[in-house]
Amino acid sequence: MTNNNDKMSREEAGRKGGETTAKNHDKEFYQEIGQKGGEATSENHGKEFYQEIGEKGGEARANQRDGSDDGKMSREEAGRKGGGKSRR
């Protein structure tokens, strides 16, 4: 969709750019850029960052659960424990 000035919206430009990138690159490309992004994030954030996002993710998943108790550790608890064991 374009606006009245025949200019492409940011949303449309992003979508088209993403589609073109997907056509021109394979799975390994996305794995490589994902790894680079993960390394950059790791360099810029400490242990507390990962603990916080782990706890938030665990809480969000716990809120999505249907309340059944199957004897397994809750995702919230697993996120908290996993964040606490981070080596950063």
Backbone torsions as a table, in degrees:
resi	resn	phi	psi	omega
1	MET	NA	138.6	178.7
2	THR	-118.7	159.1	178.4
3	ASN	-89.4	-171.3	-174.3
4	ASN	-65.6	-24.0	-178.4
5	ASN	-89.1	13.4	-177.3
6	ASP	58.9	24.4	175.0
7	LYS	-97.1	147.0	179.6
8	MET	-78.0	139.5	176.3
9	SER	-72.2	160.7	177.3
10	ARG	-61.1	-39.6	179.7
11	GLU	-61.1	-46.2	-179.3
12	GLU	-66.9	-40.9	178.8
13	ALA	-63.2	-42.2	178.1
14	GLY	-63.8	-42.6	179.1
15	ARG	-63.1	-47.2	-179.9
16	LYS	-64.3	-40.6	177.8
17	GLY	-62.9	-41.6	177.9
18	GLY	-64.3	-41.0	178.6
19	GLU	-64.5	-42.5	179.4
20	THR	-64.7	-42.9	178.5
21	THR	-61.1	-43.3	-179.9
22	ALA	-62.5	-35.2	179.2
23	LYS	-71.7	-30.7	-173.3
24	ASN	-94.6	-10.2	-175.1
25	HIS	-130.8	155.1	-178.4
26	ASP	-105.4	-174.9	-177.5
27	LYS	-57.2	-40.7	-178.2
28	GLU	-62.1	-35.5	177.5
29	PHE	-59.4	-47.2	-178.7
30	TYR	-68.7	-35.9	176.5
31	GLN	-63.6	-42.3	-178.8
32	GLU	-65.4	-45.9	-179.0
33	ILE	-70.2	-30.5	175.3
34	GLY	-65.9	-40.9	178.6
35	GLN	-66.4	-42.4	178.2
36	LYS	-61.4	-41.3	178.6
37	GLY	-65.1	-40.3	177.5
38	GLY	-64.2	-40.0	178.2
39	GLU	-65.9	-41.3	179.2
40	ALA	-64.4	-42.1	178.3
41	THR	-62.3	-42.8	179.5
42	SER	-61.5	-38.7	179.5
43	GLU	-69.7	-29.7	-174.7
44	ASN	-94.2	-12.0	-176.1
45	HIS	-132.0	148.7	-179.0
46	GLY	-98.7	-171.0	-177.7
47	LYS	-55.7	-40.9	-177.3
48	GLU	-60.9	-36.4	178.8
49	PHE	-59.1	-48.1	-178.2
50	TYR	-69.3	-35.2	175.9
51	GLN	-63.0	-43.8	-178.1
52	GLU	-64.4	-46.1	-178.9
53	ILE	-70.5	-30.7	175.6
54	GLY	-65.0	-42.8	178.2
55	GLU	-65.5	-43.2	179.5
56	LYS	-62.5	-43.4	178.5
57	GLY	-64.2	-41.0	177.8
58	GLY	-63.5	-41.3	178.8
59	GLU	-65.5	-42.0	-179.8
60	ALA	-63.2	-43.7	179.2
61	ARG	-66.5	-38.8	179.0
62	ALA	-62.1	-36.9	179.2
63	ASN	-70.2	-21.6	179.3
64	GLN	-85.8	-18.7	-176.8
65	ARG	-64.6	155.6	-177.8
66	ASP	-88.2	2.2	177.1
67	GLY	91.3	-0.4	179.1
68	SER	-72.2	143.0	-179.8
69	ASP	-112.4	104.1	-177.7
70	ASP	-103.4	15.5	177.7
71	GLY	83.9	-2.2	-179.9
72	LYS	-90.3	158.6	176.6
73	MET	-65.4	138.8	178.3
74	SER	-68.0	155.6	179.2
75	ARG	-65.6	-33.4	177.1
76	GLU	-61.9	-45.1	179.5
77	GLU	-66.1	-41.0	178.6
78	ALA	-63.4	-41.2	177.7
79	GLY	-63.1	-41.2	179.6
80	ARG	-66.3	-44.8	179.8
81	LYS	-66.9	-41.8	179.1
82	GLY	-64.0	-40.7	177.6
83	GLY	-65.2	-34.2	179.6
84	GLY	-71.6	-21.5	-179.0
85	LYS	-95.0	0.6	-179.8
86	SER	-58.2	142.5	-177.3
87	ARG	-92.3	0.9	-179.6
88	ARG	-88.0	NA	NA
